[in-house]
Amino acid sequence: MEEIRIISSHDDLAALLGKEVGRSNWRSIPQEMINSFADATSDHQWIHIDSERAAAESPYGKTIAHGFLTVSLLPSLLDEIIEVRNSKLTVNYAMENLRFGTPVVVDSNVRLILTVEEIRDLRGTTRVTFGVTLEIEGEKKPAYKGNVILLYHFR
């Protein structure tokens, strides 16, 4: 496991511009997680929850995680890479150019690779564009790749 990077200011983030910040731990995607997400979102498409049908009809031979389930892991995976201190408010601002590349088959392991792509000072609010890539263990193509924009209101 990599050491969590502590971020306490705009300057701390600016020092990371254009760099890989870190990688999360590998996270398993079990069927129970997929089923819970299906229940929470009312997305019960068979490709996600019907193991027998997926084995018979799916090109993947197994169920796959919802794309949005893998996106919903971003906050917890991000917390394994950075700890932001001195922000009185953090706001999810936007996602840009997020593209899904490879489905995440049940019981796969995934991890987040985080980079800092852009940083701006908006009159005291730090706007950071993070590059996010969700790797799948053993796969050449990622589950997704794109940008997530967060606003930090540092003290």
N, C-alpha and C positions, 0 to 999 in steps of 0.2 A: 504494500500500500504506500502510495506517495504521501508526503507530508502536505497537510492542508495549508494553502497560502493565505496569509492574513492580509486583508485589504482594509485600510483605515482612512483613505483619502483619495481625492481625485488624482493626485500625483502618483499614488501607488498603482492605480490602474493605468495611468499614462505611461509608466515605466514598462508596462507589459505590451504596449501597442506593437502589433505585428508578430507577437510571440505565442507559442503554445504555453498556456498557463498550467495545464496538467491534465491528468486522466483520472476518471473515477475508478472505483473498484468494479469488478465484474458483478453483474446483477442477473440472477436467474429469472426467467419468465415462465412460471408454472401455470398449469391449466386453471388452478384456483384463482390466480390473479386475473386471468383473462375472463373467467366467468363472473368475477366480482365487477369488473369493468363493464361487462355486458349488462349486468343488472343495474349498475349505476347510471348507464347511458341509454338503456332500453335498446341497445344494438345487439340483437340476438341472432345475427346472421350465422348460418350453419358453419361457415368456414372458420368461425371463431370458437364455437361451443359444442359442435357435434363431432366428436372424435371418430366415431365409426364411419359417418358419411365422408369426413375429410380423408380418412384412410382409403376409402373406395373411390372418391370423385375428385379430390383436390390434386392439383399438380405437385403439391408439396408433400403429400402423403400423410400429413398431420394437420392439426389446427394451427392457425397463426394468430398472433396478437393483433389487436386493432392498431392501426397506425397512430390514432390519437392516444391510445394507452401508452405507447412508447414515448410520445411527446409529453404526456403527463408526468413522466418520470424525471423530466428536466430539473425541477426545483430540488428534488432530493439528491440527484446525481451531481448537480452544481454544488450543493452543500458539502459534498465529499472532496471537492477541488478547492473551493475558496470559502473563507469566512469573512464576511463584510462586517466591520465594526464602525461605529460612529455614524451610521446612516439612521437618521430619525424616521425616514420613510423610504421604502424601496417599492417601485412600481413596475409591473410588467407592462411594457409600452407597445411592443410590436414583435411580429415574426415576419421575416422577409426571405423570399427565395427558398423556402423549405421544400425539399424534394425527397420523396420516399424512393429508395433504391432497391432494397431487398426486403422481402417479408421476414418477420421474426417468427420462426417456427417455435411452437411450444417447447419449453425446457431449454431454449437457447440461452446463452449468456451474452449480455450486452454491456457496453461501457461507453461513457461520454468522453470525448476529446474536446477540450475547450481552448479557444484562442481569443485574443482581443483584436478585433478588426478595425474598430473606429472608436474614438472617444471625443466627446465635445463638452465644453462647459457652457451650459445654458443659464447664465446669470446665477450661478451658485448651485445649479442642479447638474449632476454629472450624467450624461447620456452615453451609455456604452453599448456598442454593437459587439456581441460575442458571436464568434463562429462556433457552431455546434455540429459535431459529427457523432452519430451513434453507431459505434462499431458492433458487429456481431462476431463473436469468437468463431474462427474457422472460415469466415466468409471474406471474399475479396472486396465486395461492394458493401458500403454501410447501409444500415436500415434507413437512415436519413442524413441529410446534410443541409445546413442553411444558417440563418442568422436569427438571433434573439436579441432584442433591444430592451435594456433595463434602464430605469432612471433611479439614481441614488441621490438622496438629499442629505449630504454629509453635514455634520455639525460644525 
